[in-house]
Amino acid sequence: MIGVNAAVAAMGGVRPLARAIGISNVSILGWKRVPAERVLKLEEITGVDRTILRPDLYPLEDYRRHHHK
């Protein structure tokens, strides 16, 4: 839920986030975690790093190892 909350906060609420990605507010309110297929788009529009949005898919150490050589 941390990733969802971070994305919502970055956009100033559920409604602006939902509008930005073209889905309903209710859809976002139903997320327990950011859907895998939405992580990269949310990172792009919110500025919240993928390691926060879905740490199970993008562990911080793996990300650092592959992107900061």
N, CA, C and O atoms as a Tripos MOL2 file, in Angstrom:
@<TRIPOS>MOLECULE
protein
  276   275    69     0     0
PROTEIN
NO_CHARGES

@<TRIPOS>ATOM
      1 N           0.8140   -1.1960    0.0000 N.3       1 MET1
      2 CA          0.0000    0.0000    0.0000 C.3       1 MET1
      3 C           0.8600    1.2630    0.0000 C.2       1 MET1
      4 O           0.3940    2.3340   -0.3890 O.2       1 MET1
      5 N           2.0950    1.1400    0.4290 N.am      2 ILE2
      6 CA          2.9870    2.3010    0.4650 C.3       2 ILE2
      7 C           3.1540    2.8940   -0.9250 C.2       2 ILE2
      8 O           3.1060    4.1140   -1.0860 O.2       2 ILE2
      9 N           3.3490    2.0490   -1.9280 N.am      3 GLY3
     10 CA          3.5210    2.5350   -3.2890 C.3       3 GLY3
     11 C           2.2980    3.2590   -3.8050 C.2       3 GLY3
     12 O           2.4160    4.3020   -4.4480 O.2       3 GLY3
     13 N           1.1300    2.7190   -3.5310 N.am      4 VAL4
     14 CA         -0.1220    3.3580   -3.9580 C.3       4 VAL4
     15 C          -0.2510    4.7120   -3.2760 C.2       4 VAL4
     16 O          -0.5560    5.7130   -3.9250 O.2       4 VAL4
     17 N          -0.0220    4.7430   -1.9870 N.am      5 ASN5
     18 CA         -0.1310    5.9970   -1.2340 C.3       5 ASN5
     19 C           0.8680    7.0340   -1.7290 C.2       5 ASN5
     20 O           0.5430    8.2180   -1.8090 O.2       5 ASN5
     21 N           2.0740    6.6030   -2.0590 N.am      6 ALA6
     22 CA          3.0860    7.5280   -2.5580 C.3       6 ALA6
     23 C           2.6700    8.1280   -3.8940 C.2       6 ALA6
     24 O           2.8520    9.3240   -4.1200 O.2       6 ALA6
     25 N           2.1170    7.3140   -4.7730 N.am      7 ALA7
     26 CA          1.6630    7.8050   -6.0800 C.3       7 ALA7
     27 C           0.5030    8.7730   -5.9210 C.2       7 ALA7
     28 O           0.4700    9.8190   -6.5700 O.2       7 ALA7
     29 N          -0.4390    8.4330   -5.0670 N.am      8 VAL8
     30 CA         -1.5950    9.2970   -4.8190 C.3       8 VAL8
     31 C          -1.1230   10.6370   -4.2420 C.2       8 VAL8
     32 O          -1.5680   11.6960   -4.6860 O.2       8 VAL8
     33 N          -0.2420   10.5900   -3.2720 N.am      9 ALA9
     34 CA          0.2640   11.8210   -2.6550 C.3       9 ALA9
     35 C           1.0070   12.6890   -3.6710 C.2       9 ALA9
     36 O           0.8570   13.9110   -3.6770 O.2       9 ALA9
     37 N           1.8010   12.0590   -4.5200 N.am     10 ALA10
     38 CA          2.5780   12.8060   -5.5100 C.3      10 ALA10
     39 C           1.6800   13.5520   -6.4940 C.2      10 ALA10
     40 O           2.0540   14.6060   -7.0070 O.2      10 ALA10
     41 N           0.5070   13.0050   -6.7510 N.am     11 MET11
     42 CA         -0.4150   13.6230   -7.7060 C.3      11 MET11
     43 C          -1.4390   14.5340   -7.0240 C.2      11 MET11
     44 O          -2.2200   15.2080   -7.6950 O.2      11 MET11
     45 N          -1.4320   14.5510   -5.6990 N.am     12 GLY12
     46 CA         -2.3600   15.4190   -4.9850 C.3      12 GLY12
     47 C          -3.7310   14.8230   -4.7740 C.2      12 GLY12
     48 O          -4.6910   15.5460   -4.5080 O.2      12 GLY12
     49 N          -3.8350   13.5100   -4.8880 N.am     13 GLY13
     50 CA         -5.1040   12.8440   -4.6100 C.3      13 GLY13
     51 C          -5.4110   11.7470   -5.6100 C.2      13 GLY13
     52 O          -4.7480   11.6040   -6.6370 O.2      13 GLY13
     53 N          -6.4320   10.9820   -5.2780 N.am     14 VAL14
     54 CA         -6.8420    9.8590   -6.1250 C.3      14 VAL14
     55 C          -7.3880   10.3610   -7.4600 C.2      14 VAL14
     56 O          -7.0490    9.8240   -8.5140 O.2      14 VAL14
     57 N          -8.2210   11.3770   -7.4120 N.am     15 ARG15
     58 CA         -8.8550   11.8690   -8.6450 C.3      15 ARG15
     59 C          -7.8240   12.3320   -9.6820 C.2      15 ARG15
     60 O          -7.9190   11.9170  -10.8370 O.2      15 ARG15
     61 N          -6.8420   13.1740   -9.3220 N.am     16 PRO16
     62 CA         -5.8550   13.5760  -10.3320 C.3      16 PRO16
     63 C          -5.0320   12.4010  -10.8630 C.2      16 PRO16
     64 O          -4.6820   12.3690  -12.0430 O.2      16 PRO16
     65 N          -4.7290   11.4540  -10.0070 N.am     17 LEU17
     66 CA         -3.9770   10.2770  -10.4580 C.3      17 LEU17
     67 C          -4.8210    9.4620  -11.4360 C.2      17 LEU17
     68 O          -4.3290    9.0410  -12.4830 O.2      17 LEU17
     69 N          -6.0700    9.2440  -11.0980 N.am     18 ALA18
     70 CA         -6.9570    8.4710  -11.9680 C.3      18 ALA18
     71 C          -7.1020    9.1460  -13.3310 C.2      18 ALA18
     72 O          -7.0550    8.4820  -14.3670 O.2      18 ALA18
     73 N          -7.2750   10.4390  -13.3240 N.am     19 ARG19
     74 CA         -7.3870   11.1730  -14.5980 C.3      19 ARG19
     75 C          -6.1120   11.0370  -15.4270 C.2      19 ARG19
     76 O          -6.1680   10.8390  -16.6410 O.2      19 ARG19
     77 N          -4.9730   11.1440  -14.7630 N.am     20 ALA20
     78 CA         -3.6920   11.0970  -15.4750 C.3      20 ALA20
     79 C          -3.4550    9.7700  -16.1720 C.2      20 ALA20
     80 O          -2.7990    9.7210  -17.2120 O.2      20 ALA20
     81 N          -3.9860    8.6860  -15.6010 N.am     21 ILE21
     82 CA         -3.7530    7.3790  -16.2280 C.3      21 ILE21
     83 C          -5.0000    6.8100  -16.8930 C.2      21 ILE21
     84 O          -4.9770    5.6990  -17.4240 O.2      21 ILE21
     85 N          -6.0860    7.5760  -16.8620 N.am     22 GLY22
     86 CA         -7.2800    7.1930  -17.6010 C.3      22 GLY22
     87 C          -8.0830    6.0430  -17.0220 C.2      22 GLY22
     88 O          -8.6340    5.2270  -17.7600 O.2      22 GLY22
     89 N          -8.1490    5.9800  -15.6840 N.am     23 ILE23
     90 CA         -8.9680    4.9510  -15.0420 C.3      23 ILE23
     91 C          -9.8550    5.6140  -13.9900 C.2      23 ILE23
     92 O          -9.7210    6.8070  -13.7180 O.2      23 ILE23
     93 N         -10.7520    4.8410  -13.4100 N.am     24 SER24
     94 CA        -11.6700    5.4010  -12.4150 C.3      24 SER24
     95 C         -11.0010    5.5210  -11.0480 C.2      24 SER24
     96 O         -10.0480    4.8100  -10.7300 O.2      24 SER24
     97 N         -11.5350    6.4440  -10.2570 N.am     25 ASN25
     98 CA        -11.0730    6.6000   -8.8780 C.3      25 ASN25
     99 C         -11.2420    5.2920   -8.1130 C.2      25 ASN25
    100 O         -10.3740    4.8960   -7.3350 O.2      25 ASN25
    101 N         -12.3660    4.6340   -8.3450 N.am     26 VAL26
    102 CA        -12.6870    3.3920   -7.6400 C.3      26 VAL26
    103 C         -11.6260    2.3260   -7.9210 C.2      26 VAL26
    104 O         -11.2720    1.5510   -7.0330 O.2      26 VAL26
    105 N         -11.1270    2.2880   -9.1420 N.am     27 SER27
    106 CA        -10.0870    1.3100   -9.4810 C.3      27 SER27
    107 C          -8.8670    1.5090   -8.5960 C.2      27 SER27
    108 O          -8.3360    0.5510   -8.0340 O.2      27 SER27
    109 N          -8.4300    2.7390   -8.4750 N.am     28 ILE28
    110 CA         -7.2520    3.0190   -7.6510 C.3      28 ILE28
    111 C          -7.5360    2.7130   -6.1930 C.2      28 ILE28
    112 O          -6.6860    2.1520   -5.5010 O.2      28 ILE28
    113 N          -8.7090    3.0710   -5.7200 N.am     29 LEU29
    114 CA         -9.0600    2.7960   -4.3230 C.3      29 LEU29
    115 C          -9.0640    1.3010   -4.0240 C.2      29 LEU29
    116 O          -8.9100    0.9020   -2.8690 O.2      29 LEU29
    117 N          -9.2380    0.4780   -5.0420 N.am     30 GLY30
    118 CA         -9.2320   -0.9670   -4.8580 C.3      30 GLY30
    119 C          -7.8500   -1.6010   -4.8800 C.2      30 GLY30
    120 O          -7.7000   -2.7810   -4.5600 O.2      30 GLY30
    121 N          -6.8350   -0.8190   -5.2580 N.am     31 TRP31
    122 CA         -5.4830   -1.3720   -5.3250 C.3      31 TRP31
    123 C          -4.9250   -1.6380   -3.9360 C.2      31 TRP31
    124 O          -4.9640   -0.7620   -3.0720 O.2      31 TRP31
    125 N          -4.4170   -2.8160   -3.7190 N.am     32 LYS32
    126 CA         -3.6410   -3.1120   -2.5150 C.3      32 LYS32
    127 C          -2.1740   -2.8050   -2.7930 C.2      32 LYS32
    128 O          -1.4030   -2.5040   -1.8820 O.2      32 LYS32
    129 N          -1.8030   -2.8890   -4.0720 N.am     33 ARG33
    130 CA         -0.4820   -2.4810   -4.5300 C.3      33 ARG33
    131 C          -0.6200   -2.0500   -5.9860 C.2      33 ARG33
    132 O          -1.5930   -2.3990   -6.6540 O.2      33 ARG33
    133 N           0.3440   -1.3020   -6.4660 N.am     34 VAL34
    134 CA          0.3060   -0.8180   -7.8440 C.3      34 VAL34
    135 C           0.3810   -2.0240   -8.7840 C.2      34 VAL34
    136 O           1.2820   -2.8530   -8.6530 O.2      34 VAL34
    137 N          -0.5530   -2.1270   -9.7230 N.am     35 PRO35
    138 CA         -0.4820   -3.2290  -10.6850 C.3      35 PRO35
    139 C           0.8350   -3.1750  -11.4680 C.2      35 PRO35
    140 O           1.2940   -2.1020  -11.8600 O.2      35 PRO35
    141 N           1.4240   -4.3310  -11.6840 N.am     36 ALA36
    142 CA          2.7270   -4.4200  -12.3460 C.3      36 ALA36
    143 C           2.7470   -3.6840  -13.6780 C.2      36 ALA36
    144 O           3.7410   -3.0440  -14.0210 O.2      36 ALA36
    145 N           1.6620   -3.7720  -14.4230 N.am     37 GLU37
    146 CA          1.6370   -3.1480  -15.7480 C.3      37 GLU37
    147 C           1.5190   -1.6220  -15.6860 C.2      37 GLU37
    148 O           1.6100   -0.9560  -16.7160 O.2      37 GLU37
    149 N           1.3200   -1.0710  -14.5050 N.am     38 ARG38
    150 CA          1.1990    0.3850  -14.3560 C.3      38 ARG38
    151 C           2.4040    1.0380  -13.6870 C.2      38 ARG38
    152 O           2.4740    2.2650  -13.6090 O.2      38 ARG38
    153 N           3.3420    0.2440  -13.2090 N.am     39 VAL39
    154 CA          4.4730    0.7800  -12.4500 C.3      39 VAL39
    155 C           5.2720    1.8120  -13.2420 C.2      39 VAL39
    156 O           5.5060    2.9150  -12.7490 O.2      39 VAL39
    157 N           5.6870    1.4780  -14.4350 N.am     40 LEU40
    158 CA          6.5630    2.3790  -15.1890 C.3      40 LEU40
    159 C           5.8460    3.6700  -15.5840 C.2      40 LEU40
    160 O           6.4530    4.7410  -15.5630 O.2      40 LEU40
    161 N           4.5750    3.5840  -15.9410 N.am     41 LYS41
    162 CA          3.8040    4.7880  -16.2700 C.3      41 LYS41
    163 C           3.6450    5.6650  -15.0340 C.2      41 LYS41
    164 O           3.7940    6.8840  -15.1180 O.2      41 LYS41
    165 N           3.3460    5.0600  -13.8940 N.am     42 LEU42
    166 CA          3.1980    5.8380  -12.6730 C.3      42 LEU42
    167 C           4.5110    6.4850  -12.2710 C.2      42 LEU42
    168 O           4.5230    7.6200  -11.7960 O.2      42 LEU42
    169 N           5.6100    5.7800  -12.4570 N.am     43 GLU43
    170 CA          6.9160    6.3680  -12.1640 C.3      43 GLU43
    171 C           7.1170    7.6160  -13.0330 C.2      43 GLU43
    172 O           7.5850    8.6490  -12.5540 O.2      43 GLU43
    173 N           6.7610    7.5050  -14.2960 N.am     44 GLU44
    174 CA          6.9290    8.6090  -15.2450 C.3      44 GLU44
    175 C           6.0780    9.8240  -14.8650 C.2      44 GLU44
    176 O           6.5750   10.9500  -14.8690 O.2      44 GLU44
    177 N           4.8210    9.6080  -14.5440 N.am     45 ILE45
    178 CA          3.9420   10.7530  -14.3110 C.3      45 ILE45
    179 C           3.9840   11.3020  -12.8870 C.2      45 ILE45
    180 O           3.6740   12.4730  -12.6650 O.2      45 ILE45
    181 N           4.3670   10.4600  -11.9140 N.am     46 THR46
    182 CA          4.3790   10.9290  -10.5230 C.3      46 THR46
    183 C           5.7640   11.3120  -10.0330 C.2      46 THR46
    184 O           5.9020   12.1050   -9.1010 O.2      46 THR46
    185 N           6.7890   10.7490  -10.6610 N.am     47 GLY47
    186 CA          8.1470   10.9690  -10.1740 C.3      47 GLY47
    187 C           8.5100   10.0690   -9.0060 C.2      47 GLY47
    188 O           9.6080   10.1760   -8.4610 O.2      47 GLY47
    189 N           7.5970    9.1770   -8.6130 N.am     48 VAL48
    190 CA          7.8610    8.2340   -7.5310 C.3      48 VAL48
    191 C           8.6110    7.0500   -8.1240 C.2      48 VAL48
    192 O           8.1480    6.4290   -9.0810 O.2      48 VAL48
    193 N           9.7460    6.7450   -7.5630 N.am     49 ASP49
    194 CA         10.6070    5.6870   -8.0840 C.3      49 ASP49
    195 C           9.9230    4.3280   -8.0330 C.2      49 ASP49
    196 O           9.1690    4.0250   -7.1090 O.2      49 ASP49
    197 N          10.2010    3.5260   -9.0390 N.am     50 ARG50
    198 CA          9.6340    2.1710   -9.1230 C.3      50 ARG50
    199 C           9.9830    1.3120   -7.9190 C.2      50 ARG50
    200 O           9.2350    0.3960   -7.5760 O.2      50 ARG50
    201 N          11.1070    1.5940   -7.2730 N.am     51 THR51
    202 CA         11.4920    0.8170   -6.0940 C.3      51 THR51
    203 C          10.5820    1.1000   -4.9090 C.2      51 THR51
    204 O          10.5190    0.3070   -3.9700 O.2      51 THR51
    205 N           9.8780    2.2220   -4.9460 N.am     52 ILE52
    206 CA          8.8860    2.5410   -3.9210 C.3      52 ILE52
    207 C           7.5120    2.0330   -4.3510 C.2      52 ILE52
    208 O           6.7500    1.5080   -3.5390 O.2      52 ILE52
    209 N           7.2080    2.1950   -5.6350 N.am     53 LEU53
    210 CA          5.9060    1.7630   -6.1370 C.3      53 LEU53
    211 C           5.7110    0.2530   -6.0110 C.2      53 LEU53
    212 O           4.6410   -0.2020   -5.6060 O.2      53 LEU53
    213 N           6.7270   -0.5150   -6.3500 N.am     54 ARG54
    214 CA          6.6430   -1.9860   -6.2670 C.3      54 ARG54
    215 C           8.0030   -2.5720   -5.8860 C.2      54 ARG54
    216 O           8.7030   -3.1130   -6.7430 O.2      54 ARG54
    217 N           8.3790   -2.4720   -4.6290 N.am     55 PRO55
    218 CA          9.6800   -3.0010   -4.2000 C.3      55 PRO55
    219 C           9.8240   -4.5090   -4.3850 C.2      55 PRO55
    220 O          10.9410   -5.0220   -4.4480 O.2      55 PRO55
    221 N           8.7050   -5.2160   -4.4710 N.am     56 ASP56
    222 CA          8.7780   -6.6620   -4.7120 C.3      56 ASP56
    223 C           9.2380   -6.9610   -6.1340 C.2      56 ASP56
    224 O           9.8710   -7.9890   -6.3760 O.2      56 ASP56
    225 N           8.9280   -6.0800   -7.0720 N.am     57 LEU57
    226 CA          9.3440   -6.2560   -8.4650 C.3      57 LEU57
    227 C          10.6580   -5.5500   -8.7740 C.2      57 LEU57
    228 O          11.4220   -5.9990   -9.6290 O.2      57 LEU57
    229 N          10.9220   -4.4430   -8.0790 N.am     58 TYR58
    230 CA         12.1120   -3.6230   -8.3200 C.3      58 TYR58
    231 C          12.8510   -3.3750   -7.0120 C.2      58 TYR58
    232 O          12.8270   -2.2640   -6.4820 O.2      58 TYR58
    233 N          13.5080   -4.4100   -6.4900 N.am     59 PRO59
    234 CA         14.2570   -4.2280   -5.2410 C.3      59 PRO59
    235 C          15.3360   -3.1590   -5.4310 C.2      59 PRO59
    236 O          15.9870   -3.1010   -6.4730 O.2      59 PRO59
    237 N          15.5130   -2.3350   -4.4340 N.am     60 LEU60
    238 CA         16.4460   -1.2140   -4.5160 C.3      60 LEU60
    239 C          17.8510   -1.6520   -4.8920 C.2      60 LEU60
    240 O          18.4800   -1.0280   -5.7460 O.2      60 LEU60
    241 N          18.3510   -2.7020   -4.2770 N.am     61 GLU61
    242 CA         19.7230   -3.1390   -4.5750 C.3      61 GLU61
    243 C          19.8690   -3.6340   -6.0050 C.2      61 GLU61
    244 O          20.8810   -3.3570   -6.6490 O.2      61 GLU61
    245 N          18.8800   -4.3620   -6.5150 N.am     62 ASP62
    246 CA         18.9220   -4.8160   -7.9100 C.3      62 ASP62
    247 C          18.8970   -3.6320   -8.8590 C.2      62 ASP62
    248 O          19.6250   -3.6080   -9.8510 O.2      62 ASP62
    249 N          18.0550   -2.6480   -8.5550 N.am     63 TYR63
    250 CA         17.9350   -1.4670   -9.3990 C.3      63 TYR63
    251 C          19.2590   -0.6960   -9.4330 C.2      63 TYR63
    252 O          19.7150   -0.2870  -10.5010 O.2      63 TYR63
    253 N          19.8600   -0.5030   -8.2830 N.am     64 ARG64
    254 CA         21.1380    0.2080   -8.2070 C.3      64 ARG64
    255 C          22.2160   -0.5520   -8.9850 C.2      64 ARG64
    256 O          23.0060    0.0540   -9.7100 O.2      64 ARG64
    257 N          22.2450   -1.8420   -8.8380 N.am     65 ARG65
    258 CA         23.2670   -2.6600   -9.4820 C.3      65 ARG65
    259 C          23.1640   -2.5570  -11.0080 C.2      65 ARG65
    260 O          24.1890   -2.5290  -11.6900 O.2      65 ARG65
    261 N          21.9650   -2.5000  -11.5410 N.am     66 HIS66
    262 CA         21.7860   -2.4910  -12.9890 C.3      66 HIS66
    263 C          21.7220   -1.1020  -13.6280 C.2      66 HIS66
    264 O          21.9070   -0.9790  -14.8390 O.2      66 HIS66
    265 N          21.4660   -0.0670  -12.8500 N.am     67 HIS67
    266 CA         21.2870    1.2520  -13.4310 C.3      67 HIS67
    267 C          22.2920    2.3080  -12.9910 C.2      67 HIS67
    268 O          22.2410    3.4410  -13.4710 O.2      67 HIS67
    269 N          23.1720    1.9710  -12.1200 N.am     68 HIS68
    270 CA         24.1550    2.9560  -11.6490 C.3      68 HIS68
    271 C          25.5590    2.4090  -11.7240 C.2      68 HIS68
    272 O          26.3050    2.4270  -10.7460 O.2      68 HIS68
    273 N          25.9030    1.9270  -12.8890 N.am     69 LYS69
    274 CA         27.2390    1.3490  -13.0630 C.3      69 LYS69
    275 C          28.2420    2.4280  -13.3500 C.2      69 LYS69
    276 O          29.4260    2.1390  -13.5280 O.2      69 LYS69
@<TRIPOS>BOND
     1     1     2 1
     2     2     3 1
     3     3     4 2
     4     3     5 am
     5     5     6 1
     6     6     7 1
     7     7     8 2
     8     7     9 am
     9     9    10 1
    10    10    11 1
    11    11    12 2
    12    11    13 am
    13    13    14 1
    14    14    15 1
    15    15    16 2
    16    15    17 am
    17    17    18 1
    18    18    19 1
    19    19    20 2
    20    19    21 am
    21    21    22 1
    22    22    23 1
    23    23    24 2
    24    23    25 am
    25    25    26 1
    26    26    27 1
    27    27    28 2
    28    27    29 am
    29    29    30 1
    30    30    31 1
    31    31    32 2
    32    31    33 am
    33    33    34 1
    34    34    35 1
    35    35    36 2
    36    35    37 am
    37    37    38 1
    38    38    39 1
    39    39    40 2
    40    39    41 am
    41    41    42 1
    42    42    43 1
    43    43    44 2
    44    43    45 am
    45    45    46 1
    46    46    47 1
    47    47    48 2
    48    47    49 am
    49    49    50 1
    50    50    51 1
    51    51    52 2
    52    51    53 am
    53    53    54 1
    54    54    55 1
    55    55    56 2
    56    55    57 am
    57    57    58 1
    58    58    59 1
    59    59    60 2
    60    59    61 am
    61    61    62 1
    62    62    63 1
    63    63    64 2
    64    63    65 am
    65    65    66 1
    66    66    67 1
    67    67    68 2
    68    67    69 am
    69    69    70 1
    70    70    71 1
    71    71    72 2
    72    71    73 am
    73    73    74 1
    74    74    75 1
    75    75    76 2
    76    75    77 am
    77    77    78 1
    78    78    79 1
    79    79    80 2
    80    79    81 am
    81    81    82 1
    82    82    83 1
    83    83    84 2
    84    83    85 am
    85    85    86 1
    86    86    87 1
    87    87    88 2
    88    87    89 am
    89    89    90 1
    90    90    91 1
    91    91    92 2
    92    91    93 am
    93    93    94 1
    94    94    95 1
    95    95    96 2
    96    95    97 am
    97    97    98 1
    98    98    99 1
    99    99   100 2
   100    99   101 am
   101   101   102 1
   102   102   103 1
   103   103   104 2
   104   103   105 am
   105   105   106 1
   106   106   107 1
   107   107   108 2
   108   107   109 am
   109   109   110 1
   110   110   111 1
   111   111   112 2
   112   111   113 am
   113   113   114 1
   114   114   115 1
   115   115   116 2
   116   115   117 am
   117   117   118 1
   118   118   119 1
   119   119   120 2
   120   119   121 am
   121   121   122 1
   122   122   123 1
   123   123   124 2
   124   123   125 am
   125   125   126 1
   126   126   127 1
   127   127   128 2
   128   127   129 am
   129   129   130 1
   130   130   131 1
   131   131   132 2
   132   131   133 am
   133   133   134 1
   134   134   135 1
   135   135   136 2
   136   135   137 am
   137   137   138 1
   138   138   139 1
   139   139   140 2
   140   139   141 am
   141   141   142 1
   142   142   143 1
   143   143   144 2
   144   143   145 am
   145   145   146 1
   146   146   147 1
   147   147   148 2
   148   147   149 am
   149   149   150 1
   150   150   151 1
   151   151   152 2
   152   151   153 am
   153   153   154 1
   154   154   155 1
   155   155   156 2
   156   155   157 am
   157   157   158 1
   158   158   159 1
   159   159   160 2
   160   159   161 am
   161   161   162 1
   162   162   163 1
   163   163   164 2
   164   163   165 am
   165   165   166 1
   166   166   167 1
   167   167   168 2
   168   167   169 am
   169   169   170 1
   170   170   171 1
   171   171   172 2
   172   171   173 am
   173   173   174 1
   174   174   175 1
   175   175   176 2
   176   175   177 am
   177   177   178 1
   178   178   179 1
   179   179   180 2
   180   179   181 am
   181   181   182 1
   182   182   183 1
   183   183   184 2
   184   183   185 am
   185   185   186 1
   186   186   187 1
   187   187   188 2
   188   187   189 am
   189   189   190 1
   190   190   191 1
   191   191   192 2
   192   191   193 am
   193   193   194 1
   194   194   195 1
   195   195   196 2
   196   195   197 am
   197   197   198 1
   198   198   199 1
   199   199   200 2
   200   199   201 am
   201   201   202 1
   202   202   203 1
   203   203   204 2
   204   203   205 am
   205   205   206 1
   206   206   207 1
   207   207   208 2
   208   207   209 am
   209   209   210 1
   210   210   211 1
   211   211   212 2
   212   211   213 am
   213   213   214 1
   214   214   215 1
   215   215   216 2
   216   215   217 am
   217   217   218 1
   218   218   219 1
   219   219   220 2
   220   219   221 am
   221   221   222 1
   222   222   223 1
   223   223   224 2
   224   223   225 am
   225   225   226 1
   226   226   227 1
   227   227   228 2
   228   227   229 am
   229   229   230 1
   230   230   231 1
   231   231   232 2
   232   231   233 am
   233   233   234 1
   234   234   235 1
   235   235   236 2
   236   235   237 am
   237   237   238 1
   238   238   239 1
   239   239   240 2
   240   239   241 am
   241   241   242 1
   242   242   243 1
   243   243   244 2
   244   243   245 am
   245   245   246 1
   246   246   247 1
   247   247   248 2
   248   247   249 am
   249   249   250 1
   250   250   251 1
   251   251   252 2
   252   251   253 am
   253   253   254 1
   254   254   255 1
   255   255   256 2
   256   255   257 am
   257   257   258 1
   258   258   259 1
   259   259   260 2
   260   259   261 am
   261   261   262 1
   262   262   263 1
   263   263   264 2
   264   263   265 am
   265   265   266 1
   266   266   267 1
   267   267   268 2
   268   267   269 am
   269   269   270 1
   270   270   271 1
   271   271   272 2
   272   271   273 am
   273   273   274 1
   274   274   275 1
   275   275   276 2
@<TRIPOS>SUBSTRUCTURE
     1 MET1         2 RESIDUE 1 A MET
     2 ILE2         6 RESIDUE 1 A ILE
     3 GLY3        10 RESIDUE 1 A GLY
     4 VAL4        14 RESIDUE 1 A VAL
     5 ASN5        18 RESIDUE 1 A ASN
     6 ALA6        22 RESIDUE 1 A ALA
     7 ALA7        26 RESIDUE 1 A ALA
     8 VAL8        30 RESIDUE 1 A VAL
     9 ALA9        34 RESIDUE 1 A ALA
    10 ALA10       38 RESIDUE 1 A ALA
    11 MET11       42 RESIDUE 1 A MET
    12 GLY12       46 RESIDUE 1 A GLY
    13 GLY13       50 RESIDUE 1 A GLY
    14 VAL14       54 RESIDUE 1 A VAL
    15 ARG15       58 RESIDUE 1 A ARG
    16 PRO16       62 RESIDUE 1 A PRO
    17 LEU17       66 RESIDUE 1 A LEU
    18 ALA18       70 RESIDUE 1 A ALA
    19 ARG19       74 RESIDUE 1 A ARG
    20 ALA20       78 RESIDUE 1 A ALA
    21 ILE21       82 RESIDUE 1 A ILE
    22 GLY22       86 RESIDUE 1 A GLY
    23 ILE23       90 RESIDUE 1 A ILE
    24 SER24       94 RESIDUE 1 A SER
    25 ASN25       98 RESIDUE 1 A ASN
    26 VAL26      102 RESIDUE 1 A VAL
    27 SER27      106 RESIDUE 1 A SER
    28 ILE28      110 RESIDUE 1 A ILE
    29 LEU29      114 RESIDUE 1 A LEU
    30 GLY30      118 RESIDUE 1 A GLY
    31 TRP31      122 RESIDUE 1 A TRP
    32 LYS32      126 RESIDUE 1 A LYS
    33 ARG33      130 RESIDUE 1 A ARG
    34 VAL34      134 RESIDUE 1 A VAL
    35 PRO35      138 RESIDUE 1 A PRO
    36 ALA36      142 RESIDUE 1 A ALA
    37 GLU37      146 RESIDUE 1 A GLU
    38 ARG38      150 RESIDUE 1 A ARG
    39 VAL39      154 RESIDUE 1 A VAL
    40 LEU40      158 RESIDUE 1 A LEU
    41 LYS41      162 RESIDUE 1 A LYS
    42 LEU42      166 RESIDUE 1 A LEU
    43 GLU43      170 RESIDUE 1 A GLU
    44 GLU44      174 RESIDUE 1 A GLU
    45 ILE45      178 RESIDUE 1 A ILE
    46 THR46      182 RESIDUE 1 A THR
    47 GLY47      186 RESIDUE 1 A GLY
    48 VAL48      190 RESIDUE 1 A VAL
    49 ASP49      194 RESIDUE 1 A ASP
    50 ARG50      198 RESIDUE 1 A ARG
    51 THR51      202 RESIDUE 1 A THR
    52 ILE52      206 RESIDUE 1 A ILE
    53 LEU53      210 RESIDUE 1 A LEU
    54 ARG54      214 RESIDUE 1 A ARG
    55 PRO55      218 RESIDUE 1 A PRO
    56 ASP56      222 RESIDUE 1 A ASP
    57 LEU57      226 RESIDUE 1 A LEU
    58 TYR58      230 RESIDUE 1 A TYR
    59 PRO59      234 RESIDUE 1 A PRO
    60 LEU60      238 RESIDUE 1 A LEU
    61 GLU61      242 RESIDUE 1 A GLU
    62 ASP62      246 RESIDUE 1 A ASP
    63 TYR63      250 RESIDUE 1 A TYR
    64 ARG64      254 RESIDUE 1 A ARG
    65 ARG65      258 RESIDUE 1 A ARG
    66 HIS66      262 RESIDUE 1 A HIS
    67 HIS67      266 RESIDUE 1 A HIS
    68 HIS68      270 RESIDUE 1 A HIS
    69 LYS69      274 RESIDUE 1 A LYS
